[in-house]
């Protein structure tokens, strides 16, 4: 159970609050009364959830770069966090292929800068978000659990696997002996309203619909562990609570949907187009010599046993909630109000005492 009383008044440093998932999480934390301090680059898209939902009016913080060690240290000192939720990262596979050094500098060294700045601070719990792509993927279609070897043959995946090693090194060398908990959350492919990133499936579809065009899809047969942002973020919140309160919580957890009913990119595209009220047709334009993985699947049984976490918006529900957000905003709804309303609706689905 997500406990609003636990978060009320809690000092939280949230990196990546100008991004898609970070924006949702910032609003959710504030709704529960947390004292949120954000640190992130300026929004990278126009529009951006950070801007249209007016997060800058409700979230204290600073704009800065994880690669800037002094800026990261200043943010930690300003936030004085009890809990750190580290979401900031270079998050796009093809952008990382185009600029691999940027991906490694931001994701690996950026995390090292943050953890180094937190040494000796009051932070008792640090949750670093990595990815479902940290595993050595043999394309067998098997659902990876936390015992699967780390890997990654593209720069983004490799940078996230390397981030896992950085977190482990800092945890074992500095934090464990100080009594602080440092862990990693490996989430699935998240969808939801307010995502406007380039080269990502849902915003690409939404832009095509707005332009009266058919979306262009690279790999309609590819399988990803799709889940709504709120399901993934609920996992982060539950994980951070458990780390803060208990000693028996693992140092890494997968947070993905049930792998028993895989959804292809093509199936997701057709379902979202139908939910948006347009023809479920798309254009297939494969990318020659692509090194993107065709199959990704997570086994999240450990998180379900440890945290009592599960997806409350599986499959079609995640798509319908995503379409409802974009459709409502296109019809004139206030994005800030719309996002908080979905957070409130989701909170009503959560287990109670």
RAQUIGI-V770269 format. One record per helix or strand of 2 or more residues. SS is the DSSP state (alpha for helix, beta for strand). FROM is the first residue (numbers start at 1). LEN is the number of residues. Records with the same first field share a line. If there is no record, write none. Layout:
BEGIN
SS = FROM-LEN, FROM-LEN
END
This chain:
BEGIN
alpha = 4-4, 20-12, 49-4, 55-3, 69-11, 93-6, 100-19, 132-3, 155-24, 201-10, 229-17, 265-11, 301-7, 316-15, 335-15
beta = 11-5, 35-6, 60-4, 83-4, 125-5, 181-7, 189-3, 215-3, 223-2, 226-3, 252-4, 263-2, 282-3
END
